[in-house]
Amino acid sequence: MGEKRQKEIRLAEVRALPLDDTQQDMIVEGYALVFEQPTVLWTDPDTGKEYKEIISRGALDGVDLSDVPMKYNHSDSVMIVARSRSKTLTLIPDDVGLKVIANLAPTTAGKDLYTLVQRGDINKMSFAFYVASDEFDRATTTRRINKFAAIGDVSAVDTPAYEQTSLSARSYCEAQKAAADLIDREQCEAEEREKLALRRKQYIVRTYL
């Protein structure tokens, strides 16, 4: 049998932009990890020596991202807020790292998380992972992750390790345009206005008729 892989967790930055009056979807986007940027994971208090980590470009090549959840603090006791399997969470490896686009669930957990990120009370992000291949340079006390075996989850958290990453919240129209670069902004906004008008009409019918 092969050696059992150990689950690891790294942290990053998260922030939010405000919702407008007509926005219904709570979209967050950013980078859960970045490539080729040394990060200090620990500093020896006695010697001052820094222990660093670098994620190689291509470490995500071939990794299955089809069923990755988004959580808060990697907790299994809190309901997830998005998932790639249901296409509410999109994970895109690119030249920078792992881009995240999530449409948070309109649950209590999702709304609370969005509000706290928007306020700046939560401004960090993390990802849990399993390593398939890595190496350690003793001269520079640097670990290089060459290949991930799996990404366990991406999470909004309290404390970062990877300061270079980010997550922000914005409108559905803007997120879709950035993701695909195919949606006409004016058409999208018009469709959103039509949806809002329909919801108002349905509300009037249910309330007064």
DRENPA-3360 file (N, C-alpha, C; in nm, 2 decimals, always signed):
BEGIN
1 = MGEKRQKE = +0.08/-0.12/+0.00/+0.00/+0.00/+0.00/+0.09/+0.13/+0.00 ~ +0.04/+0.23/-0.07/+0.12/+0.36/-0.07/+0.11/+0.43/+0.06 ~ +0.19/+0.53/+0.08/+0.20/+0.61/+0.20/+0.07/+0.69/+0.20 ~ +0.01/+0.70/+0.32/-0.11/+0.78/+0.33/-0.07/+0.93/+0.33 ~ -0.14/+1.01/+0.25/-0.11/+1.15/+0.24/-0.18/+1.23/+0.35 ~ -0.11/+1.33/+0.40/-0.15/+1.41/+0.51/-0.22/+1.53/+0.46 ~ -0.34/+1.56/+0.52/-0.41/+1.68/+0.48/-0.34/+1.81/+0.54 ~ -0.32/+1.91/+0.46/-0.26/+2.03/+0.51/-0.35/+2.15/+0.48;
9 = IRLAEVRA = -0.32/+2.26/+0.55/-0.41/+2.38/+0.53/-0.32/+2.50/+0.52 ~ -0.35/+2.59/+0.42/-0.28/+2.72/+0.41/-0.38/+2.83/+0.41 ~ -0.34/+2.95/+0.45/-0.43/+3.06/+0.47/-0.40/+3.17/+0.37 ~ -0.50/+3.26/+0.34/-0.48/+3.37/+0.25/-0.58/+3.48/+0.28 ~ -0.58/+3.59/+0.20/-0.66/+3.71/+0.22/-0.80/+3.70/+0.16 ~ -0.90/+3.76/+0.22/-1.03/+3.77/+0.17/-1.09/+3.91/+0.20 ~ -1.16/+3.96/+0.10/-1.23/+4.09/+0.13/-1.36/+4.10/+0.04 ~ -1.44/+4.19/+0.07/-1.57/+4.20/+0.00/-1.60/+4.34/-0.05;
17 = LPLDDTQQ = -1.69/+4.35/-0.15/-1.74/+4.47/-0.20/-1.89/+4.48/-0.17 ~ -1.95/+4.59/-0.16/-2.09/+4.60/-0.12/-2.19/+4.55/-0.22 ~ -2.30/+4.50/-0.18/-2.41/+4.47/-0.26/-2.49/+4.60/-0.30 ~ -2.55/+4.60/-0.42/-2.63/+4.71/-0.45/-2.78/+4.67/-0.43 ~ -2.87/+4.77/-0.45/-3.01/+4.75/-0.41/-3.08/+4.64/-0.50 ~ -3.03/+4.61/-0.62/-3.09/+4.52/-0.71/-3.02/+4.38/-0.71 ~ -2.91/+4.37/-0.65/-2.83/+4.25/-0.66/-2.89/+4.14/-0.57 ~ -2.90/+4.02/-0.63/-2.96/+3.91/-0.55/-2.85/+3.81/-0.52;
25 = DMIVEGYA = -2.76/+3.79/-0.61/-2.65/+3.69/-0.59/-2.54/+3.74/-0.51 ~ -2.48/+3.66/-0.42/-2.37/+3.70/-0.34/-2.24/+3.64/-0.40 ~ -2.18/+3.71/-0.49/-2.06/+3.65/-0.56/-1.93/+3.69/-0.50 ~ -1.85/+3.60/-0.47/-1.71/+3.62/-0.42/-1.61/+3.57/-0.52 ~ -1.50/+3.63/-0.54/-1.40/+3.59/-0.63/-1.26/+3.63/-0.58 ~ -1.16/+3.56/-0.63/-1.03/+3.59/-0.59/-0.93/+3.47/-0.62 ~ -0.82/+3.46/-0.54/-0.73/+3.36/-0.56/-0.71/+3.29/-0.43 ~ -0.72/+3.16/-0.43/-0.70/+3.08/-0.31/-0.56/+3.04/-0.29;
33 = LVFEQPTV = -0.48/+3.04/-0.39/-0.34/+3.01/-0.39/-0.27/+3.08/-0.50 ~ -0.14/+3.11/-0.49/-0.06/+3.17/-0.59/+0.06/+3.09/-0.62 ~ +0.11/+3.09/-0.74/+0.23/+3.01/-0.78/+0.36/+3.10/-0.76 ~ +0.47/+3.03/-0.74/+0.60/+3.08/-0.74/+0.62/+3.20/-0.66 ~ +0.56/+3.21/-0.54/+0.58/+3.32/-0.45/+0.61/+3.27/-0.31 ~ +0.74/+3.28/-0.27/+0.78/+3.23/-0.14/+0.69/+3.29/-0.03 ~ +0.65/+3.20/+0.06/+0.57/+3.24/+0.18/+0.63/+3.18/+0.30 ~ +0.66/+3.27/+0.40/+0.71/+3.23/+0.53/+0.60/+3.16/+0.61;
41 = LWTDPDTG = +0.62/+3.04/+0.64/+0.52/+2.96/+0.72/+0.55/+2.97/+0.87 ~ +0.68/+2.98/+0.90/+0.72/+2.98/+1.04/+0.86/+3.03/+1.06 ~ +0.88/+3.11/+1.17/+1.01/+3.16/+1.20/+1.06/+3.11/+1.34 ~ +1.17/+3.04/+1.34/+1.23/+2.98/+1.46/+1.26/+3.10/+1.56 ~ +1.19/+3.10/+1.68/+1.21/+3.21/+1.77/+1.35/+3.21/+1.83 ~ +1.42/+3.10/+1.83/+1.56/+3.10/+1.88/+1.67/+3.14/+1.78 ~ +1.65/+3.10/+1.66/+1.75/+3.13/+1.56/+1.71/+3.24/+1.46 ~ +1.58/+3.27/+1.45/+1.53/+3.36/+1.36/+1.53/+3.31/+1.22;
49 = KEYKEIIS = +1.55/+3.18/+1.20/+1.55/+3.12/+1.06/+1.41/+3.11/+1.02 ~ +1.39/+3.14/+0.89/+1.25/+3.13/+0.83/+1.24/+3.00/+0.75 ~ +1.12/+2.94/+0.77/+1.09/+2.82/+0.70/+0.98/+2.86/+0.60 ~ +1.01/+2.85/+0.47/+0.93/+2.90/+0.36/+0.87/+2.79/+0.28 ~ +0.77/+2.83/+0.20/+0.71/+2.73/+0.11/+0.68/+2.80/-0.03 ~ +0.69/+2.73/-0.14/+0.66/+2.78/-0.27/+0.58/+2.67/-0.34 ~ +0.48/+2.72/-0.41/+0.39/+2.63/-0.49/+0.44/+2.64/-0.64 ~ +0.48/+2.53/-0.69/+0.53/+2.54/-0.83/+0.41/+2.56/-0.93;
57 = RGALDGVD = +0.45/+2.64/-1.03/+0.35/+2.65/-1.14/+0.33/+2.52/-1.21 ~ +0.20/+2.48/-1.22/+0.17/+2.35/-1.27/+0.14/+2.25/-1.16 ~ +0.14/+2.29/-1.04/+0.11/+2.20/-0.93/-0.03/+2.15/-0.93 ~ -0.12/+2.22/-1.00/-0.26/+2.18/-1.01/-0.29/+2.11/-1.14 ~ -0.19/+2.09/-1.22/-0.22/+2.02/-1.35/-0.27/+1.88/-1.32 ~ -0.39/+1.85/-1.38/-0.45/+1.72/-1.37/-0.52/+1.69/-1.24 ~ -0.52/+1.79/-1.15/-0.59/+1.77/-1.02/-0.75/+1.78/-1.04 ~ -0.82/+1.69/-0.99/-0.97/+1.69/-1.00/-1.03/+1.80/-0.91;
65 = LSDVPMKY = -1.09/+1.90/-0.97/-1.15/+2.01/-0.90/-1.30/+2.01/-0.91 ~ -1.36/+1.89/-0.95/-1.50/+1.88/-0.99/-1.59/+1.88/-0.87 ~ -1.54/+1.85/-0.75/-1.62/+1.84/-0.63/-1.55/+1.90/-0.51 ~ -1.53/+2.03/-0.51/-1.46/+2.10/-0.40/-1.56/+2.19/-0.33 ~ -1.58/+2.18/-0.20/-1.67/+2.27/-0.13/-1.60/+2.40/-0.08 ~ -1.68/+2.50/-0.06/-1.63/+2.62/+0.01/-1.69/+2.63/+0.15 ~ -1.60/+2.65/+0.25/-1.65/+2.65/+0.39/-1.61/+2.77/+0.46 ~ -1.64/+2.77/+0.59/-1.58/+2.87/+0.68/-1.50/+2.80/+0.78;
73 = NHSDSVMI = -1.37/+2.84/+0.79/-1.27/+2.79/+0.88/-1.26/+2.64/+0.87 ~ -1.28/+2.58/+0.75/-1.26/+2.44/+0.72/-1.35/+2.36/+0.81 ~ -1.46/+2.42/+0.86/-1.54/+2.35/+0.96/-1.65/+2.26/+0.90 ~ -1.66/+2.14/+0.95/-1.76/+2.04/+0.91/-1.89/+2.06/+0.99 ~ -1.88/+2.15/+1.09/-2.00/+2.17/+1.17/-2.09/+2.29/+1.12 ~ -2.04/+2.36/+1.02/-2.11/+2.47/+0.95/-2.14/+2.43/+0.81 ~ -2.26/+2.46/+0.77/-2.30/+2.42/+0.63/-2.21/+2.49/+0.53 ~ -2.18/+2.42/+0.42/-2.10/+2.47/+0.31/-2.18/+2.59/+0.25;
81 = VARSRSKT = -2.11/+2.68/+0.18/-2.17/+2.79/+0.12/-2.17/+2.79/-0.03 ~ -2.09/+2.70/-0.09/-2.08/+2.68/-0.24/-2.01/+2.55/-0.26 ~ -2.02/+2.50/-0.39/-1.96/+2.37/-0.42/-1.94/+2.36/-0.57 ~ -1.82/+2.32/-0.61/-1.80/+2.31/-0.76/-1.89/+2.20/-0.83 ~ -1.92/+2.10/-0.75/-2.01/+2.00/-0.81/-2.14/+2.05/-0.86 ~ -2.20/+2.15/-0.79/-2.32/+2.21/-0.82/-2.31/+2.34/-0.91 ~ -2.18/+2.36/-0.94/-2.15/+2.48/-1.03/-2.17/+2.61/-0.96 ~ -2.19/+2.61/-0.83/-2.19/+2.74/-0.75/-2.05/+2.78/-0.71;
89 = LTLIPDDV = -1.95/+2.70/-0.73/-1.81/+2.73/-0.71/-1.73/+2.70/-0.83 ~ -1.67/+2.79/-0.89/-1.58/+2.77/-1.00/-1.43/+2.79/-0.96 ~ -1.35/+2.69/-0.99/-1.21/+2.69/-0.96/-1.13/+2.69/-1.09 ~ -1.05/+2.79/-1.12/-0.99/+2.81/-1.25/-0.84/+2.82/-1.22 ~ -0.76/+2.72/-1.25/-0.61/+2.73/-1.25/-0.56/+2.82/-1.37 ~ -0.49/+2.92/-1.34/-0.43/+3.01/-1.45/-0.29/+3.04/-1.42 ~ -0.23/+3.14/-1.48/-0.09/+3.17/-1.47/-0.06/+3.22/-1.33 ~ -0.15/+3.28/-1.26/-0.13/+3.33/-1.13/-0.14/+3.23/-1.02;
97 = GLKVIANL = -0.25/+3.15/-1.02/-0.27/+3.05/-0.92/-0.41/+2.98/-0.94 ~ -0.48/+2.97/-0.83/-0.61/+2.91/-0.84/-0.72/+3.01/-0.82 ~ -0.78/+3.05/-0.92/-0.89/+3.16/-0.91/-1.02/+3.09/-0.86 ~ -1.09/+3.17/-0.78/-1.21/+3.12/-0.71/-1.32/+3.22/-0.75 ~ -1.43/+3.16/-0.80/-1.56/+3.24/-0.82/-1.67/+3.16/-0.76 ~ -1.73/+3.22/-0.66/-1.84/+3.15/-0.59/-1.96/+3.23/-0.57 ~ -2.08/+3.16/-0.59/-2.21/+3.22/-0.57/-2.26/+3.17/-0.44 ~ -2.24/+3.24/-0.33/-2.27/+3.19/-0.20/-2.42/+3.16/-0.18;
105 = APTTAGKD = -2.45/+3.05/-0.11/-2.58/+3.01/-0.09/-2.66/+3.11/+0.00 ~ -2.78/+3.14/-0.04/-2.86/+3.24/+0.04/-2.91/+3.18/+0.17 ~ -2.83/+3.10/+0.24/-2.86/+3.05/+0.37/-2.81/+3.14/+0.48 ~ -2.84/+3.11/+0.60/-2.80/+3.19/+0.71/-2.64/+3.19/+0.71 ~ -2.58/+3.08/+0.69/-2.43/+3.07/+0.69/-2.38/+3.16/+0.57 ~ -2.44/+3.15/+0.45/-2.39/+3.22/+0.34/-2.41/+3.37/+0.36 ~ -2.52/+3.41/+0.41/-2.55/+3.55/+0.43/-2.46/+3.61/+0.54 ~ -2.44/+3.53/+0.64/-2.36/+3.58/+0.75/-2.21/+3.60/+0.70;
113 = LYTLVQRG = -2.17/+3.50/+0.63/-2.03/+3.51/+0.58/-2.01/+3.62/+0.49 ~ -2.10/+3.65/+0.39/-2.09/+3.76/+0.30/-2.09/+3.89/+0.38 ~ -2.18/+3.90/+0.48/-2.19/+4.03/+0.56/-2.05/+4.05/+0.63 ~ -2.00/+3.95/+0.69/-1.88/+3.96/+0.77/-1.76/+4.00/+0.68 ~ -1.75/+3.94/+0.56/-1.65/+3.97/+0.46/-1.66/+4.11/+0.41 ~ -1.79/+4.15/+0.38/-1.82/+4.28/+0.34/-1.77/+4.39/+0.44 ~ -1.80/+4.36/+0.56/-1.76/+4.45/+0.67/-1.61/+4.46/+0.70 ~ -1.54/+4.35/+0.66/-1.40/+4.34/+0.69/-1.37/+4.27/+0.81;
121 = DINKMSFA = -1.47/+4.21/+0.88/-1.45/+4.13/+1.00/-1.38/+4.00/+0.96 ~ -1.41/+3.95/+0.85/-1.34/+3.83/+0.79/-1.27/+3.88/+0.66 ~ -1.14/+3.87/+0.66/-1.07/+3.92/+0.54/-0.96/+3.83/+0.49 ~ -0.97/+3.70/+0.53/-0.87/+3.60/+0.49/-0.94/+3.48/+0.42 ~ -0.85/+3.41/+0.35/-0.90/+3.28/+0.28/-0.79/+3.17/+0.30 ~ -0.84/+3.05/+0.29/-0.75/+2.94/+0.31/-0.79/+2.82/+0.22 ~ -0.69/+2.73/+0.19/-0.73/+2.61/+0.11/-0.67/+2.49/+0.18 ~ -0.74/+2.38/+0.18/-0.69/+2.26/+0.24/-0.65/+2.17/+0.12;
129 = FYVASDEF = -0.54/+2.09/+0.14/-0.48/+2.02/+0.03/-0.41/+1.90/+0.07 ~ -0.39/+1.81/-0.02/-0.30/+1.69/-0.01/-0.19/+1.70/-0.11 ~ -0.07/+1.66/-0.07/+0.05/+1.67/-0.16/+0.08/+1.54/-0.22 ~ +0.11/+1.54/-0.35/+0.15/+1.42/-0.42/+0.31/+1.42/-0.44 ~ +0.36/+1.54/-0.45/+0.51/+1.55/-0.47/+0.56/+1.68/-0.42 ~ +0.67/+1.68/-0.34/+0.73/+1.80/-0.29/+0.88/+1.77/-0.27 ~ +0.95/+1.88/-0.24/+1.10/+1.87/-0.21/+1.14/+1.97/-0.11 ~ +1.25/+1.95/-0.04/+1.29/+2.05/+0.07/+1.44/+2.09/+0.05;
137 = DRATTTRR = +1.46/+2.22/+0.04/+1.60/+2.27/+0.02/+1.65/+2.31/+0.16 ~ +1.74/+2.23/+0.22/+1.79/+2.25/+0.35/+1.87/+2.38/+0.36 ~ +1.93/+2.42/+0.25/+2.02/+2.54/+0.26/+1.93/+2.66/+0.27 ~ +1.81/+2.67/+0.21/+1.73/+2.78/+0.22/+1.61/+2.76/+0.31 ~ +1.60/+2.64/+0.37/+1.48/+2.59/+0.45/+1.35/+2.63/+0.38 ~ +1.35/+2.58/+0.25/+1.23/+2.61/+0.17/+1.17/+2.48/+0.12 ~ +1.04/+2.46/+0.14/+0.97/+2.35/+0.08/+0.91/+2.39/-0.05 ~ +0.92/+2.31/-0.15/+0.85/+2.34/-0.28/+0.75/+2.23/-0.31;
145 = INKFAAIG = +0.63/+2.27/-0.33/+0.52/+2.18/-0.36/+0.51/+2.17/-0.51 ~ +0.55/+2.05/-0.57/+0.55/+2.04/-0.71/+0.42/+1.99/-0.77 ~ +0.34/+1.91/-0.69/+0.22/+1.85/-0.74/+0.12/+1.83/-0.62 ~ +0.00/+1.88/-0.64/-0.11/+1.85/-0.54/-0.17/+1.72/-0.58 ~ -0.21/+1.64/-0.48/-0.29/+1.52/-0.51/-0.44/+1.56/-0.51 ~ -0.48/+1.65/-0.43/-0.62/+1.70/-0.42/-0.63/+1.83/-0.35 ~ -0.74/+1.90/-0.38/-0.77/+2.02/-0.30/-0.90/+1.98/-0.22 ~ -0.88/+1.99/-0.08/-0.99/+1.94/+0.00/-1.11/+2.04/+0.01;
153 = DVSAVDTP = -1.07/+2.17/+0.02/-1.17/+2.27/+0.03/-1.11/+2.41/+0.02 ~ -1.18/+2.51/-0.01/-1.14/+2.65/+0.00/-1.23/+2.71/+0.11 ~ -1.17/+2.80/+0.20/-1.25/+2.85/+0.31/-1.22/+2.99/+0.34 ~ -1.32/+3.06/+0.39/-1.30/+3.19/+0.45/-1.26/+3.17/+0.59 ~ -1.15/+3.24/+0.63/-1.09/+3.21/+0.77/-1.05/+3.34/+0.83 ~ -0.98/+3.33/+0.95/-0.95/+3.45/+1.03/-0.80/+3.49/+1.01 ~ -0.71/+3.39/+0.98/-0.57/+3.42/+0.98/-0.50/+3.37/+0.86 ~ -0.42/+3.45/+0.79/-0.36/+3.41/+0.66/-0.22/+3.36/+0.67;
161 = AYEQTSLS = -0.19/+3.27/+0.57/-0.05/+3.23/+0.55/+0.00/+3.30/+0.42 ~ -0.08/+3.28/+0.32/-0.05/+3.34/+0.19/-0.11/+3.48/+0.17 ~ -0.03/+3.58/+0.21/-0.08/+3.72/+0.20/-0.11/+3.76/+0.06 ~ -0.05/+3.69/-0.04/-0.06/+3.74/-0.18/-0.20/+3.71/-0.24 ~ -0.27/+3.62/-0.18/-0.40/+3.58/-0.24/-0.51/+3.68/-0.19 ~ -0.62/+3.67/-0.26/-0.73/+3.77/-0.23/-0.87/+3.71/-0.27 ~ -0.97/+3.76/-0.21/-1.11/+3.72/-0.24/-1.19/+3.85/-0.22 ~ -1.28/+3.88/-0.32/-1.36/+4.00/-0.31/-1.50/+3.96/-0.35;
169 = ARSYCEAQ = -1.60/+4.04/-0.31/-1.74/+4.01/-0.35/-1.79/+4.12/-0.44 ~ -1.87/+4.08/-0.54/-1.92/+4.17/-0.63/-2.05/+4.12/-0.70 ~ -2.10/+4.20/-0.80/-2.23/+4.16/-0.86/-2.22/+4.04/-0.95 ~ -2.33/+3.98/-0.97/-2.34/+3.86/-1.06/-2.30/+3.90/-1.20 ~ -2.34/+4.01/-1.25/-2.31/+4.05/-1.38/-2.16/+4.07/-1.40 ~ -2.10/+4.14/-1.31/-1.95/+4.16/-1.32/-1.87/+4.03/-1.31 ~ -1.92/+3.94/-1.22/-1.84/+3.81/-1.21/-1.86/+3.73/-1.33 ~ -1.97/+3.72/-1.39/-1.99/+3.65/-1.51/-1.91/+3.70/-1.63;
177 = KAAADLID = -1.91/+3.83/-1.64/-1.83/+3.90/-1.75/-1.68/+3.87/-1.73 ~ -1.63/+3.87/-1.61/-1.49/+3.85/-1.58/-1.46/+3.70/-1.61 ~ -1.55/+3.61/-1.58/-1.52/+3.47/-1.59/-1.52/+3.43/-1.73 ~ -1.62/+3.47/-1.81/-1.63/+3.42/-1.95/-1.59/+3.53/-2.05 ~ -1.60/+3.66/-2.02/-1.57/+3.77/-2.10/-1.66/+3.77/-2.23 ~ -1.78/+3.72/-2.21/-1.87/+3.70/-2.33/-2.01/+3.77/-2.30 ~ -2.03/+3.81/-2.18/-2.16/+3.86/-2.15/-2.16/+4.01/-2.17 ~ -2.26/+4.06/-2.24/-2.28/+4.21/-2.26/-2.33/+4.27/-2.13;
185 = REQCEAEE = -2.26/+4.36/-2.07/-2.30/+4.41/-1.94/-2.43/+4.48/-1.94 ~ -2.47/+4.56/-2.04/-2.60/+4.62/-2.04/-2.71/+4.52/-2.06 ~ -2.69/+4.42/-2.14/-2.79/+4.31/-2.15/-2.81/+4.24/-2.02 ~ -2.70/+4.21/-1.95/-2.71/+4.14/-1.82/-2.78/+4.22/-1.72 ~ -2.75/+4.35/-1.71/-2.81/+4.44/-1.62/-2.96/+4.46/-1.65 ~ -3.00/+4.46/-1.78/-3.14/+4.47/-1.82/-3.21/+4.35/-1.77 ~ -3.15/+4.23/-1.79/-3.21/+4.10/-1.75/-3.23/+4.10/-1.60 ~ -3.14/+4.15/-1.52/-3.15/+4.16/-1.38/-3.26/+4.25/-1.34;
193 = REKLALRR = -3.28/+4.37/-1.41/-3.39/+4.46/-1.38/-3.52/+4.39/-1.41 ~ -3.53/+4.32/-1.52/-3.65/+4.25/-1.55/-3.69/+4.14/-1.45 ~ -3.59/+4.07/-1.40/-3.61/+3.97/-1.29/-3.66/+4.04/-1.16 ~ -3.60/+4.15/-1.13/-3.65/+4.23/-1.01/-3.79/+4.28/-1.03 ~ -3.82/+4.33/-1.14/-3.96/+4.37/-1.17/-4.06/+4.26/-1.16 ~ -4.02/+4.14/-1.21/-4.11/+4.02/-1.20/-4.13/+3.98/-1.06 ~ -4.02/+3.98/-0.98/-4.03/+3.95/-0.84/-4.12/+4.04/-0.76 ~ -4.12/+4.17/-0.79/-4.20/+4.27/-0.73/-4.35/+4.25/-0.77;
201 = KQYIVRTY = -4.37/+4.21/-0.90/-4.51/+4.19/-0.94/-4.56/+4.06/-0.87 ~ -4.48/+3.96/-0.86/-4.53/+3.84/-0.79/-4.56/+3.87/-0.65 ~ -4.48/+3.95/-0.58/-4.50/+3.99/-0.44/-4.63/+4.06/-0.43 ~ -4.66/+4.15/-0.52/-4.79/+4.23/-0.52/-4.91/+4.13/-0.53 ~ -4.90/+4.04/-0.63/-5.00/+3.94/-0.65/-5.03/+3.86/-0.53 ~ -4.92/+3.81/-0.47/-4.94/+3.72/-0.35/-4.99/+3.80/-0.23 ~ -4.96/+3.93/-0.22/-5.00/+4.01/-0.10/-5.13/+4.07/-0.11 ~ -5.17/+4.12/-0.23/-5.29/+4.20/-0.24/-5.41/+4.13/-0.32;
209 = L = -5.38/+4.03/-0.39/-5.48/+3.97/-0.48/-5.52/+3.83/-0.42;
% end
